[in-house]
């Protein structure tokens, strides 16, 4: 892992799919909607946007169609400071996802329309990964990318090999998606890819469905967390796959409108045992991208903070704030996350 606090802004590379996001206005249902709010988002793009907002040199790798919708996605990335030098243009279409935001006891719903999207045609030889990783500190991907098909899977493996050869720290957010592949397919693909990963980020469902390890007796929907089970899971993941660090998010789902939010980090550079962050109760505005904002905050923390606890607290605070912001991207500044991590979360008006 790269040393903390490099003198220049660290270069971080992410690889995945950015999609057009069409969400129903407010809390309306799909069957009610007569219009949709349009923006863009996707796991690795969300991470890059957060890191760019924090002042890091953040690059996003993807393949986007050479048409106005593809260009709109590029413009959206650039608007928030993401570097697009390594984007590949081609393919027929941009993937789309539709979002219906739930409330109270009604859960949110996502419908994908991403089959044959441009990124699924991104062949391994279309990206010069040695150039991409020149001067890089970190590479981040999620379990969504290999779930998109055999071509993205091969391209991702090439990227991981190149990152390892360049001595770049590699992080993976397991991000299991049942609408993209089965548990058996996920485990068969993800377990071998873990040999390239230094920092593993997960929740209890991801760890089980992607890697086959469970978190004790936790029942998320009953908001009943087994803390010792999470500590044991972090240790087991670290031991089984020889990770440098393991982070696990802990979400207590009281309803679609209110969640408890905290995380565990096992990073032996500072602590022989896992540590847990402070816990936040969030009145949700938009939980989509919450995990991505945690991953970005953790990456920023591990690159810039002096100790494990501070890195973890920054990541959790940043992701707490994201879930109060509509859209996929976390538009929280680093100092806002710092204030929450080290001070009050009362939400008083700043004058």
Buried (B, 14 or more C-beta within 10 A) or exposed (E): BBEBEEEEBBBBBBBBBBBBBBBBEEBBEEEEBEEBBEBBBBBBBBBBBBBBBBBBBBBBBBBBBEBEBBBBBBEBBEEBBBBBEBBBBBBEBBBBBBBBBBEEEBEBEEEBBBEEBBBBBBBBEEBEBEEBBEEBBBBBBBBBBBBBBEBBBBBBBBBBBBBBEBEBBBBBBBBBBEEBBEEEEBBEBBBEBBEBBBBBBBBBBBBBBBBEBBBBEBEBEEBEBBBEBBBBBBBBBBEEBEBBBBBBBBBBBBBBBBBBBBBBBBBEEBEEEBBBBBBBEBEBEBBBBBBBBBBBBBBBBBBBBEBBBBBBBBBBBBBBBBBBBEBBBBBBBBEBBBBBBEEEBEEEEEE
